[in-house]
Amino acid sequence: MKLCLNGAMSRSNHLKKGVRKMYKNFYLATTLMLTVFFIFGCGQQEKAEMKHSVSEKREAISEDISGMDEHADHAPTEKGETPSADTSSMDEHTDQAPMVASSDGTKTIRYWTCVMHPTVKMPEPGSCPVCKMELIPIYEGSGLELTEQQKALIPVRTEPVAFREVSREIRTVGVLDYNETRMAYASTRISGWIEDLHIDFTGINVRQGDELLSIYSPELVTAQEEYLTALKSVEELQNTEYAELRRSVEQTLTAAKSKLELYGLTLSQIEDIRNRGEVSTTLPLFAPMAGTVVHMNVTQGQHVNKGMNLYHIADLNSLWIMADVYEYELPWIYMGQTVEITTQSMPGLSFSGKVTYIYPFFDTQTRTQKVQIEVPNPTGRLRPGMYVTLQIKPTLAEIYTQGAISKDPYACPMHPWVTSKHPAECEICGMDLEPTHSDIIGAESASETEGKWVCPMHPEVQSDEFGECPICGMDLIEKAEASAPPETAASVWTCPMHPEVQSDEFGECPICGMDLVEKESITGTEAPSHAHQSLAAPTIRTDQPPLIFKYVCPDHPDEYATVPGLCPRDGKPLLMTGEVLTVPKSAVIDTGLRKIVFVDRGESGYEQIEVEVGPEAWSTSADSETKRRYYPIVSGLTPGDMVVTHGNFLIDSQTQLTGSASGAYGGALGGEEDSKPPVHQH
């Protein structure tokens, strides 16, 4: 009995535990279900609130912009007039903005844009093609207006657009090298043995025609004997009745003489052999030009073959420099440009050179351009192989006038771009056009050099009597007489390799032996009358910034004039220079697609204008002697415009918030990047 009772109680306890466990699981399941429902409900409510918040923000931005448009429409136009204090609803602003613009005859709508996508510009009202929002109007001449508090917070600074003389300084390095146009090889045309070696080491200066060595050649002896035999036969058959035989012997004599000429004998040497009637066992080798022996490939008693280069002679009075110029510096380099040269071996001394050639290929490895510079070296201080430092300081006016020199014979001294083929008056100032010419600055007239003797290699060497050039030792030649009288055409012959060689008739160049070529005929009526002036007549293209020309003293830049002449201080000829319309570099926002500036229009606010600029340059600011960077203006601005130089990026950001097209971030807002904003035309 007792055992049965214990078993029943045990089953009852197990049953109670099972019921309690079941209630506990049910409670947990109910709690979990309620928690899930609560979280899901909160998420739906938060999502709805976020949608509502975004919608309210979009409506607020649209209403603010509409309010600003209405404020611009109701801005005071006369002194004493105050803006209306009535604040209507946002929808009323949006509806009235286009109506106000159409009713006001003095204001026109420039274009319609989207609040969210300012790069969208439509000629008519409608919906944004990106977000379907209603477009808002942008009025002509309306700029960004800042409150006094905003102006105090934004450090805005402005400077006027003005004419300045801007320049660029280019520094590079190079190595001195031989002038390739003033080098020559002394080679032999026959085979033989060196009999006498007169120039037996390098570094010796020689003159043109100096005997370098003599060669013994059996071939030469045989050729001379053939010539003397043929000459004797001609003399014996001079009175013969057999014309055919005499003609054959004369042809043999001509062939023998030509053979000697091909071996390198001159006509005087052949004539000497004829007069003596004896052969010469040796043949002298003469220096082909004046210069310095920089290499020799011969020794005493050596056997040489025909065609061997025995001596290498170079004229060290003129050297070349191969300089590397970076790609962005190329616009500042031109042919004939003056270069200042310094070297570590001679501190404190500088040499002057000129750009003689710009190579037509580019080094893709170093991203540099090879530029050839020629430097005179009459004293011999500069030596091939030296490292040199080059400095070029071109002005922008100088760059833009190079390559645009007019060929017309008459130009205005006040406005050099006004030219004519005949004497006339300037269309701008009424001054008489003066003759122009393309000769070297400081060149003397023909009448001043008549009867003088000059060196064909160094035209600056002149003498009143015949003699030798003190630099290269060449014989001086007589200067051509004065130019032909008026109405008489004169042909000028020159060497294509040495333009300084000129002659009145056809002939050979005394330096290289090339045939002279005829230049264009020059008539006496077109000859320049003022040889001491060189008035360049530049033609300014439409893609160049406007220039104001003036003439300054080379040693006194503060002395200048508006017409060419002489410096009042030292009497030197004035140099033509020019000022360019520029803005500070900090005023230009470069977007990669366009360049933007903000112009202060006073009460109308800040107006965004697209400009076209030239290459970056440097100039000295008016308030200090420090140099600043400037951009020359090609189009978009006029002198006197006040451009923002500090704070323009903040103004650009504020422009985005007002719905106007941003200059720096237009393409990032969903619009087309190639859609340009309107350019402000003056």
SELUM-735476 format. One record per residue (C-alpha): residue in one letter; x, y, z. Coordinates in steps of 0.05 Angstrom, whole numbers, padded with zeros to 5 digits, always signed. Last residue first. Example, Ala and Ser with C-alpha at 12.3 -4.5 7.8 and 13.67 -1.06 7.14 Angstrom:
SELUM-735476
S+00273-00021+00143A+00246-00090+00156
END
This chain:
SELUM-735476
H+00627+01852-01460Q+00604+01779-01464H+00597+01735-01403V+00604+01664-01426P+00544+01619-01417P+00556+01554-01378K+00587+01498-01417S+00552+01431-01424D+00609+01381-01432E+00602+01356-01360E+00530+01333-01369G+00490+01338-01305G+00489+01290-01246L+00517+01335-01193A+00591+01319-01203G+00596+01354-01270G+00582+01422-01240Y+00633+01418-01184A+00683+01473-01199G+00643+01525-01236S+00577+01514-01203A+00514+01530-01241S+00465+01570-01200G+00417+01536-01152T+00430+01578-01090L+00467+01521-01055Q+00513+01512-01114T+00530+01586-01114Q+00549+01580-01040S+00601+01529-01059D+00628+01575-01114I+00630+01632-01065L+00671+01589-01018F+00718+01572-01075N+00724+01646-01093G+00746+01664-01023H+00809+01700-01044T+00824+01729-01113V+00754+01753-01131V+00755+01794-01195M+00740+01868-01200D+00732+01886-01274G+00774+01948-01290P+00802+01925-01356T+00754+01877-01392L+00740+01804-01381G+00717+01742-01421S+00771+01735-01473V+00846+01725-01480I+00864+01741-01408P+00937+01732-01388Y+00942+01690-01324Y+00984+01716-01267R+01033+01689-01216R+01064+01736-01166K+01133+01767-01159T+01153+01805-01097E+01170+01878-01104S+01109+01902-01067D+01044+01941-01075A+01042+01940-01151S+01055+01866-01158T+01116+01843-01198S+01099+01796-01254W+01101+01722-01270A+01069+01680-01325E+01019+01624-01336P+01003+01612-01409G+00941+01644-01439V+00871+01649-01412E+00800+01640-01437V+00747+01662-01387E+00681+01635-01361I+00644+01685-01317Q+00608+01675-01250E+00576+01739-01225Y+00583+01762-01153G+00529+01808-01127S+00484+01856-01165E+00496+01910-01112G+00570+01912-01131R+00584+01870-01193D+00643+01833-01162V+00669+01785-01215F+00678+01711-01201V+00726+01673-01246I+00719+01606-01282K+00765+01564-01326R+00736+01507-01366L+00739+01432-01373G+00792+01415-01321T+00754+01455-01269D+00806+01510-01264I+00783+01565-01217V+00818+01630-01235A+00826+01686-01184S+00886+01654-01151K+00925+01662-01216P+00921+01737-01211V+00888+01770-01272T+00921+01796-01335L+00913+01842-01395V+00982+01844-01426E+01035+01897-01426G+01086+01906-01482T+01159+01912-01501M+01198+01948-01555L+01270+01965-01538L+01294+02037-01539P+01359+02051-01576K+01416+02071-01529G+01427+02145-01515D+01448+02136-01443R+01397+02174-01403P+01346+02200-01455C+01340+02130-01485L+01335+02135-01561G+01274+02128-01605P+01212+02086-01616V+01144+02115-01597T+01103+02106-01533A+01162+02121-01487Y+01198+02088-01429E+01247+02105-01373D+01234+02062-01311P+01267+02003-01346H+01335+02038-01345D+01388+01993-01376P+01349+01970-01437C+01310+02036-01440V+01236+02022-01454Y+01189+02026-01514K+01115+02013-01505F+01063+01966-01534I+00995+01952-01503L+00975+01880-01517P+00908+01844-01521P+00911+01770-01505Q+00922+01722-01563D+00870+01678-01598T+00846+01736-01641R+00914+01745-01671I+00962+01802-01658T+01004+01820-01719P+01072+01844-01699A+01107+01899-01737A+01178+01899-01712L+01214+01965-01719S+01288+01955-01727Q+01322+02021-01723H+01394+02039-01740A+01385+02024-01814H+01335+02080-01824S+01320+02088-01899P+01300+02017-01913A+01303+01994-01985E+01235+01986-02018T+01246+02037-02073G+01314+02007-02088T+01285+01941-02106I+01305+01877-02072S+01302+01812-02112E+01290+01750-02072K+01352+01710-02056E+01394+01673-02107V+01432+01611-02086L+01507+01606-02078D+01540+01541-02097M+01573+01506-02039G+01648+01515-02027C+01644+01511-01951I+01674+01577-01929P+01687+01618-01992C+01616+01601-02016E+01618+01591-02091G+01594+01637-02146F+01534+01674-02174E+01535+01750-02172D+01521+01806-02123S+01549+01767-02065Q+01528+01748-01994V+01561+01703-01941E+01526+01716-01875P+01474+01664-01893H+01526+01608-01884M+01494+01540-01901P+01447+01564-01956C+01502+01610-01983T+01478+01677-02011W+01466+01711-02077V+01433+01779-02080S+01400+01805-02143A+01392+01880-02149A+01331+01915-02179T+01341+01988-02198E+01283+02036-02184P+01327+02071-02133P+01402+02067-02140A+01438+02000-02129S+01462+01984-02060A+01529+02009-02037E+01591+01970-02057A+01604+01900-02034K+01653+01893-01976E+01723+01873-01996I+01746+01806-01970L+01791+01793-01910D+01838+01734-01914M+01824+01681-01861G+01865+01681-01797C+01808+01656-01753I+01802+01710-01700P+01850+01765-01722C+01821+01762-01793E+01877+01775-01843G+01892+01837-01884F+01865+01885-01936E+01852+01956-01915D+01798+01996-01878S+01782+01938-01832Q+01721+01901-01808V+01712+01840-01762E+01638+01836-01744P+01626+01794-01807H+01664+01735-01775M+01672+01678-01825P+01671+01721-01888C+01719+01770-01855V+01709+01843-01875W+01746+01896-01916K+01716+01965-01922G+01707+02006-01985E+01632+02016-01974T+01613+01998-01903E+01578+02064-01885S+01544+02069-01954A+01516+01999-01946S+01482+02016-01880E+01508+01990-01815A+01473+01935-01775G+01453+01954-01703I+01395+01906-01700I+01403+01852-01753D+01365+01865-01817S+01290+01852-01823H+01268+01921-01847T+01215+01973-01832P+01200+02040-01864E+01158+02089-01823L+01082+02098-01827D+01062+02171-01817M+01021+02182-01754G+00945+02186-01758C+00934+02153-01690I+00890+02094-01707E+00888+02087-01783C+00963+02101-01787E+00981+02143-01847A+01009+02119-01913P+01074+02101-01949H+01062+02036-01988K+01059+01962-01971S+01023+01978-01906T+01026+01960-01833V+00986+01972-01769W+01013+01920-01721P+01067+01967-01698H+01018+02016-01665M+01059+02077-01645P+01116+02068-01695C+01065+02053-01750A+01091+02004-01802Y+01118+02006-01873P+01155+01953-01914D+01102+01899-01904K+01133+01833-01883S+01096+01833-01817I+01128+01800-01758A+01081+01747-01728G+01133+01694-01712Q+01152+01730-01649T+01101+01782-01627Y+01066+01734-01579I+01130+01713-01545E+01157+01783-01537A+01092+01807-01507L+01096+01748-01458T+01164+01769-01435P+01223+01721-01442K+01275+01710-01388I+01320+01652-01408Q+01375+01625-01362L+01424+01571-01380T+01474+01537-01334V+01536+01507-01365Y+01573+01441-01361M+01638+01441-01400G+01650+01388-01453P+01673+01435-01508R+01712+01494-01481L+01691+01565-01464R+01748+01613-01452G+01768+01614-01525T+01768+01690-01530P+01723+01691-01592N+01672+01642-01563P+01604+01660-01593V+01546+01619-01565E+01497+01577-01606I+01438+01545-01571Q+01405+01480-01595V+01341+01459-01560K+01323+01387-01545Q+01253+01378-01517T+01239+01343-01451R+01191+01289-01427T+01251+01249-01400Q+01232+01183-01433T+01188+01210-01489D+01243+01254-01517F+01209+01299-01568F+01224+01309-01642P+01227+01370-01687Y+01291+01398-01655I+01289+01472-01638Y+01347+01508-01672T+01388+01571-01666V+01371+01595-01596K+01419+01651-01583G+01478+01660-01536S+01505+01710-01486F+01560+01696-01437S+01562+01709-01362L+01621+01719-01315G+01616+01722-01239P+01640+01652-01230M+01685+01626-01287S+01694+01550-01278Q+01623+01544-01251T+01592+01564-01317T+01542+01617-01337I+01500+01628-01400E+01445+01680-01413V+01401+01662-01472T+01374+01709-01526Q+01319+01680-01570G+01334+01673-01644M+01285+01616-01654Y+01230+01612-01601I+01221+01585-01530W+01166+01608-01482P+01112+01560-01509L+01162+01503-01496E+01164+01511-01421Y+01106+01463-01407E+01143+01408-01444Y+01208+01414-01406V+01270+01442-01439D+01334+01402-01447A+01395+01441-01472M+01446+01422-01525I+01497+01478-01527W+01536+01495-01589L+01603+01530-01597S+01630+01587-01641N+01702+01610-01641L+01722+01538-01631D+01727+01524-01705A+01737+01449-01711I+01789+01408-01749H+01790+01332-01751Y+01853+01305-01784L+01872+01241-01822N+01804+01220-01847M+01821+01161-01893G+01791+01163-01963K+01851+01135-01999N+01893+01090-01956V+01948+01111-01909H+02015+01080-01894Q+02047+01111-01832G+02116+01141-01837Q+02103+01195-01784T+02036+01186-01750V+01962+01194-01770N+01892+01194-01741M+01887+01265-01713H+01833+01296-01669V+01815+01366-01644V+01859+01405-01692T+01836+01477-01680G+01807+01523-01732A+01815+01551-01802M+01788+01509-01859P+01808+01455-01909A+01878+01448-01880F+01925+01427-01936L+01953+01359-01954P+02018+01361-01994L+02032+01309-02049T+02101+01278-02054T+02144+01252-02111S+02133+01313-02155V+02142+01300-02229E+02184+01344-02273G+02168+01388-02332R+02178+01449-02288N+02124+01491-02323R+02075+01434-02329I+02086+01412-02257D+02074+01484-02234E+02010+01487-02275I+01985+01424-02241Q+02001+01454-02173S+01965+01519-02191L+01905+01480-02215T+01900+01445-02149L+01920+01372-02138G+01870+01329-02100Y+01877+01262-02134L+01815+01279-02175E+01852+01340-02202L+01909+01295-02224K+01861+01249-02260S+01828+01309-02295K+01897+01329-02322A+01909+01259-02349A+01840+01258-02382T+01852+01326-02414L+01920+01304-02441T+01890+01240-02469Q+01836+01281-02503E+01889+01325-02533V+01925+01263-02560S+01862+01238-02593R+01849+01306-02625R+01920+01309-02653L+01911+01239-02683E+01845+01259-02715A+01875+01323-02742Y+01931+01288-02778E+01966+01346-02813T+02014+01355-02755N+02032+01424-02730Q+02015+01413-02656L+02034+01340-02658E+02099+01349-02618E+02067+01397-02568V+02008+01350-02557S+02055+01291-02548K+02095+01329-02495L+02032+01344-02456A+02010+01272-02460T+02077+01249-02433L+02075+01301-02378Y+02005+01280-02356E+02022+01206-02357E+02084+01220-02316Q+02042+01258-02266A+01993+01200-02259T+02049+01151-02248V+02080+01194-02193L+02012+01201-02159E+02000+01127-02160P+02070+01116-02131S+02048+01158-02071Y+02091+01197-02022I+02047+01238-01977S+02060+01307-01948L+02032+01335-01883L+01989+01391-01853E+02004+01447-01902D+01964+01510-01882G+01909+01528-01931Q+01858+01552-01880R+01894+01570-01817V+01914+01523-01762N+01909+01524-01687I+01944+01465-01654G+01904+01426-01602T+01923+01357-01628F+01994+01334-01643D+02039+01323-01704I+02021+01379-01752H+02080+01380-01801L+02085+01306-01816D+02132+01295-01875E+02134+01231-01917I+02070+01197-01895W+02063+01136-01941G+02016+01125-01998S+01944+01116-02021I+01908+01173-02055R+01848+01218-02041T+01871+01240-01972S+01827+01267-01916A+01825+01331-01876Y+01759+01331-01840A+01717+01393-01827M+01678+01426-01771R+01643+01494-01769T+01571+01472-01784E+01574+01421-01728N+01590+01474-01676Y+01628+01433-01624D+01596+01419-01557L+01582+01455-01491V+01537+01416-01444G+01470+01439-01419V+01430+01461-01358T+01362+01493-01349R+01330+01555-01320I+01268+01587-01350E+01243+01653-01323R+01174+01676-01347S+01148+01746-01362V+01089+01791-01348E+01083+01866-01362R+01016+01884-01333F+00950+01910-01360A+00894+01907-01308V+00836+01866-01282P+00822+01895-01214E+00833+01858-01149T+00782+01828-01100R+00786+01797-01032V+00732+01755-00998P+00747+01727-00929I+00679+01694-00919L+00651+01705-00849A+00646+01781-00855K+00615+01775-00924Q+00565+01725-00897Q+00546+01773-00841E+00538+01830-00890T+00492+01787-00932L+00517+01756-00996E+00485+01762-01065L+00505+01713-01120G+00495+01743-01187S+00437+01767-01230G+00461+01796-01296E+00410+01757-01338Y+00361+01720-01294I+00364+01647-01274P+00294+01616-01274I+00273+01554-01234L+00259+01485-01263E+00205+01440-01233M+00231+01374-01208K+00231+01314-01255C+00296+01285-01223V+00341+01280-01284P+00303+01312-01342C+00285+01371-01297S+00215+01393-01310G+00192+01453-01351P+00209+01525-01365E+00243+01543-01430P+00316+01553-01453M+00339+01495-01410K+00403+01489-01369V+00417+01427-01327T+00484+01437-01294P+00448+01461-01231H+00422+01391-01216M+00384+01392-01149V+00353+01461-01158C+00344+01452-01232T+00358+01505-01284W+00322+01553-01331Y+00361+01601-01375R+00381+01674-01381I+00314+01702-01362T+00308+01775-01380K+00304+01836-01336T+00289+01908-01359G+00220+01892-01387D+00194+01865-01321S+00129+01827-01335S+00164+01763-01358A+00211+01761-01298V+00154+01774-01249M+00112+01718-01279P+00170+01669-01277A+00180+01682-01202Q+00106+01685-01182D+00090+01611-01178T+00151+01592-01137H+00143+01650-01090E+00070+01633-01078D+00088+01561-01063M+00136+01585-01010S+00084+01627-00975S+00087+01702-00975T+00132+01746-00935D+00114+01819-00939A+00171+01863-00916S+00180+01893-00985P+00249+01919-01002T+00265+01991-00991E+00269+02048-01042G+00312+02106-01020K+00356+02106-01081E+00324+02072-01140T+00323+02000-01164P+00305+01965-01099A+00304+01888-01105H+00234+01859-01118D+00256+01811-01172A+00318+01791-01133H+00276+01777-01071E+00228+01736-01114D+00287+01695-01139M+00312+01687-01067G+00244+01663-01045S+00241+01613-01102I+00309+01587-01080D+00286+01580-01008E+00220+01545-01030S+00258+01495-01072I+00306+01480-01016A+00249+01473-00965E+00209+01427-01012R+00270+01382-01019K+00281+01381-00944E+00207+01365-00930S+00209+01306-00978V+00272+01280-00946S+00240+01285-00876H+00175+01250-00899K+00215+01193-00928M+00256+01188-00864E+00192+01189-00821A+00162+01132-00861K+00224+01091-00854E+00226+01104-00779Q+00152+01082-00772Q+00164+01018-00812G+00225+01002-00770C+00187+01014-00705G+00132+00966-00726F+00181+00912-00744I+00216+00919-00677F+00150+00914-00639F+00125+00854-00678V+00191+00817-00665T+00188+00833-00591L+00116+00809-00585M+00135+00743-00618L+00194+00733-00571T+00151+00747-00510T+00098+00698-00533A+00150+00644-00546L+00181+00654-00477Y+00114+00651-00443F+00095+00587-00480N+00161+00555-00460K+00149+00572-00386Y+00078+00546-00388M+00103+00480-00417K+00158+00474-00365R+00108+00485-00309V+00061+00432-00338G+00119+00382-00344K+00141+00395-00272K+00071+00384-00247L+00066+00318-00284H+00132+00293-00256N+00108+00310-00186S+00042+00272-00196R+00079+00211-00222S+00122+00210-00158M+00061+00218-00114A+00028+00158-00147G+00090+00115-00139N+00096+00132-00065L+00023+00113-00053C+00033+00046-00087L+00093+00030-00044K+00055+00046+00019M+00000+00000+00000
END
